[in-house]
Amino acid sequence: MTACSKCRAPAVTFIRYNGTHLCADHFLEYVERRVKKDVKKQWTAMGDETIAVALSGGKDSTSVLYLTHLIYGKRRGMTVHAITVDEGIRGYRDSSLPVARKACDILGIEHHVVSFKDVVGHTMDEIAARHDEIGECSYCGVFRRRCLNLKSQELGVSRLITGHNLDDMAQSILMNFTNADLEKLARLGPHTKVQPGFVPRCLPLRSIPEQEVMLYAMLRGIEFHNAECPYAGRAARGTFRDVVARLEDATPGTRHSILRSYDALKPALVEQYPMIHLNRCKTCQEPTSQQYCKTCLLKKRLDSL
């Protein structure tokens, strides 16, 4: 059995992109050290602050809930909440909600559930039944952001923490480059500036590969919901997931290189596409760069189907 590169204990994993074998203890230390370092780069937490974790119950969000509690749970003046969005997907979200609730109970974190039905008037299953050509994920992404932002504002949250991992980041960067959507790329989290009406995001797992998040959760004994959304098959992201996986397999470290390249380019992108003055949506009064926000436009589209 291969020994850990730092001690003589049996290794539980081989980190291909840096050539090290790590035992369970050193692997956990390795992940937590990188997460703490990245969080400090993204945001300096102050006293008397309320933060929230976007918690789906999957491996990424449940791991980041644990890590957030580890880093901030015992800090004086720091309050941590968890927000779960119930999209209304039968057989998927209803089975993950108990897992999310249990994780919060174990850590002593207040858990909040906000639903598509309450916020936008439709469940995801109802939306999918319309068979719109733009696909379910186009609706889900916009409506999820609205639900999280509304609940975060209601709770007085200063920073919303999400479970996006390195694979997610590399995929998003490539997708936006391929679509020539540099303005969207400039707004990709983590957010360093606060825009009125929106709660900025912090991404503690952005440099941690998906497989490492999975191993971390297993070694820490973190229970999570391990299932894929039934509507994910139509998402364009699947193609980019395969591309990034093949690139990483051929050249270990590719995902990190994509992220580092983006971080080097982001200041220029932000300068080219600075934050613009936001209007108030004529329908719901939420901030938007247009006359009507994306949520209201999609709700109107649904009504026309």
N, C-alpha and C positions, 0 to 999 in steps of 0.2 A: 504494500500500500504506500502511495506517495505521501511524503511528510510535508508539513507546512513549511513554507519558505522562511518563517519567522521563529518557529520552534519545532520540536520533534513530534508534535501531535499529528494524528492522521488528518490529511487535507480533505475538505468537503467540496472544494471547487478549485478550478484552474481559471485564473483571469487571463484570457488569451491576449488582451490588448496591452498588458504590462508584464506578462510572463511569470506571474507568481501563483504558487499554490497556497491556499489559506485554510487553516482549521476553522472550526465553527466560531470560536471566541475571536480570533483575529479577523475573520470575515465580518462579524457583527461590528467590531470596532472600526473596521475599514469603511463600512457603509455609514455609520453614525458620524464619524469624523468628517467625511465629505459632505454630508447633509448639513451639519452645523456650520461648516466653512461657507457653503453656498448660501445658506440662509442669511448669514452675516453680510455677505456681499449684496444681497437683494434688498435688505431692509434692516434698519436698526430699531428694535422694539423699545418702546418707552414704557414708563410706569403708568398705571391706571389706564390700561388699553384693553379693548375687547377685540378678539380675533375669532375667526370661524374656519372650520374645515369643511370643504365640500365632500360629503361622505356618501358614496354609493353602496359601500359594503364589499366592493371588490378588493383585490390584493393591494393595489396602489393606494387607494384612498384610505383603507383601513391601516395600512402601514404608515401613511403620513399622519394619520390621527394619532397613532402610538408615538411617532417621533415628535410631533408637536407637543404632546403631553410630556414627553421626556425632556424637551428643551424648555418649554414655557409653563408647564402645568403647576409648578411649585413657586413660580415667581410672584412676589407680592404685587398686587395691583393688576395682574394679568388675568383676564377671564377668557376661557376657551369654550366655544360652542361648536356644535356639529350640525350641518344642514344637509338633509337628504331631499332630493327632488324625486317625487313619485310621478313618473311620466304616464303611468296607467298602462303598463304592459303586462298583461295577464301571463302568469307562469314564469315571469322573469323578475320584475321589480317587486312583486308581492312576496317572492321567496327571498329577496335580498334584504328587505326591510327589517326582519327579525335579527339578521346578522349584524346590521348597522346598529340597531338598538342595543344589542347585547354588548357590542364593543364599547359603546358609550357608557353603559351601566358599569362595566368592569373598571373603566378609567375615571368614572365619576364626572363625566362631561354631559352637559345638558344637550339633549337631542331634539331637533326641530324637523318636521316634515312639511314640505310645501308641494302642492300637486298642480299638474297641468290643468286639471279639471277646474280647480278653484281660480287659477290665475288667468288662463286663456280660454276656458270654457269647453275644452276638448281633451280627451285622453289620447295618448299616442296610438292606441288600437283604433280609436275612432278616426283619427287622421289617416292612418294607414289604409283604412277601408275605403277612403276616397280615391286611392290609386293615382295620386298626382304624379306627373312625370318628373317633377323636381326631386322626388324621393323623400323618404321619411327623415333622413338625417338633416336635411336642410331645415325642416321644421324644428326638429328636436334640439339642435344646437342653439338656435335663436331663443326658443322658449325656455330652455334650461338656464341660459344666461339671465333671462329676465327673472325667473323664479329665484335664482341665487342672489341676484342683485337686490331685489325687493326685500327678501328676508334679511339679508345682511344690513340693509339700511334700517329696517325695522328694529334690529337688535343693536344698532349703533356700532357695527363692526368697522374697524379701521383697515383691516387687511383680511382678504379671503385666501385661504390656503388650499391649493388643489394638488391632486396626485399625478400630474403629468410626469412621465418618466423620460429617460433619454431617447428611447425609440419614438415616443410620441413627438418629442421636440424635433428630431431629425426628419420625421415624416412631414410635420407641419411646415418646416423650413423649405423642404424640397417642393412640396405642393404649391406653396406661394410663389416660389421662384418660377416653377413651371407655368403657373397661371399668370405670371408677370404682375402679380398683385403685391407690389412693393409697399404700398400704403398699408395694407393689412399686415405685412411682414414687420413694418415699423411699429405696429401696435401689439405685436406678439409679446406675451408676458415673459418674464416678470415685469411688473410695472413699477417704475421708480417715481413717477409723478401722479398726483391725485387729480383726476378730472371731475369737476362738479357733477354729481348725480350717479357716479360709478364708483364701485369699491375696487381698489387695486388688488391685483393677484400676486401671490407669492408661490413659487414652484420649488419646494425643497428637493424633489426627486429628479430635477431636470438633468442631472449628470449621472444618474444611476440607471443602468440598463434594465430592461424589463425582467430578464431572467434573474438578475441580482435582487430585484424587489421581491420576486417570488420566493427565492431562497431565504431572503431576510425574514419574510413573514413566516415561513415554515420553521426556521430555526428559533425564532422568537415565540413560537407557539401562538401566533396571531390567527384567529379564525376568520376566514373570509369567504365571500360568495364567489364561486368559480364557475361562471357561465358567461356566454356571449349573448349580447342582445340579438333577438331574432331578426331584427331589421338591419343589422350591420352588413349583411351580404351585399346590399345595394350601394354601400358607401364607396366613394372614390378612393378613400384612404387605404383600402385593402391593397390596391395596386402599389402604392408607395410603401406600404408595409413590406411587401415582397421584395421591392427594389432595395430598400435599406438593409433587409436581412441578407440578401445576396451579396451586397457590397461589403457588409461587415464580415461575412463568412470568408470572402476572398481576401479582404484586407482588414484584419482586426484593428480597431481604433477609428474606423471610418465615421461612426456615429459621433464620437467625440470631436473629430475634425470638422464635421458639418456644424456642430454647435459652436465650436471655437471660431470658425469662420463667420458665422452669423453674429456672434458677440463682437467681433472686430468691426463688422460692417454696420452694426446697429446705430452707433452714434451718427454716422453719415445719413442713414435712412431717416432717423428722427429729425435731423436738420432739414432734410429734403421734404419730409412730410410732418411738419410740426402739428401739435394739437390745435384743432380749429375751434372757433366759437360754436357752441351747441345751441340749437333751438329747443323749444318744447314741442313735443308731438301734439298736433292739433286734436288728436283723439284722446290720448291718455295722459298727456302732459309730462311724459318721461323724456329725458334728454335724447336728442337725435341730431344728426348733421343735415337731415332733410326736413321736409314739412311733416312727414309721418314716419314714425319709427318702424323698424323692420318687423317687430312683433305685430303691430297693428296692420301692416301691409299683408303679412302672412295670414292673419285672422280674416281679413277681407277676402283674400284669395280662397281660403277654405269655404267661406260662405257662398262663393260663386260657383263652387264645384258641384 
